[in-house]
Amino acid sequence: MITNITDARDRIQEYALKGRLTPLFIQGDALDVLRRCSSGIFDFCMTSPPYWGKREYHNGGIGLEREYADYISNLLDIFAEVKRVLKESGSFWLNIGDSYADKHLVGVPWRLAIKMMDEQGWTLRNSIVWNKVKGGPDNTLDRLRNVHEDIFHFVKYPRGYYYNADAIRSTPKKTRVVNGSVVSATGVSGIRYKRQIEFTTALSDAEKADAMAALEEMLVSVTRGDVADFRMIIRGQQRTTHSDSERLSGRAKELKDKGFYFLKYHPNGSKPSDVWDILPEDTQKRNNHFAPYPEDLCKIPILATCPHDGLVLDPFCGTGTTMLVASQLGRRSVGIDLALEYLKIAERKCGTLL
């Protein structure tokens, strides 16, 4: 369903109260539409605005400014409205690429992100590197090829935002028993740690006894499935992680006081890292829209930071990739774009699902 900017507020209010998954698309300028929206109505926002100076999009708009500072300023106006229309528990995921000007890599993503934090009070929770694996043709002779873009995860407040880490964990490998000994998913059986405890001169006899008992208890936890895997850090055998400073690291203090500590792996699997290897959309097979924003880019953000009954927003929705993935994952969504031709493509694309 595509609606006009004039009745955007009422249509969004009405849509937010209904349970249907068919996305609502609004034709209009993102800033104008968002200013008409009620505060605190969306649970989640993800978008990829037109990049500065890259190409001329249909209907003009963001990205055609003569100076990058004007581009950043215009985006800040829109993102201030995004912050207002998000719920207190909401998240904002921003994919944005960089640009060159007079052979100078401008640094647009981080210039923008820092202003969002310093001037608008956003909290940046993650900076993700999107490795596009393959890039387009690059005939320059004096620099490397560019094959990555930035994705930022912002929240309104440092605490209280919605986050479901279990929804994005990988399937853990299984513990097994070999020759009567428990062996973790990555081959940890405890035998090496027992020998280190037994022969180290860095632990007292009492500390050795405590360490051996704790190791046996940890192996029992692995057998039960309470812990998927672990590493044991023993004084004098392994170096402490992160920092040796007891002031900076609780683990360093634990190593000094007890002589050992454990690094435990979650039984439901590990979380994704902050480097994502995702191929861009294939621009060779379509003629209507040039952005390489792929479906897989949206899945982790939506699963992790949008509740199942949540409302998704994309103020630069283009041909509706965010909306499509939201529908696939059972979330309702609202997409805004200047170009009616893109919205018609988005509506057809999302309509095939529902």
Order of alpha helices (4+ residues) and beta strands (2+ residues): beta-alpha-beta-alpha-beta-alpha-beta-beta-beta-alpha-beta-beta-beta-beta-alpha-alpha-beta-alpha-beta-beta-alpha-beta-alpha-beta-alpha
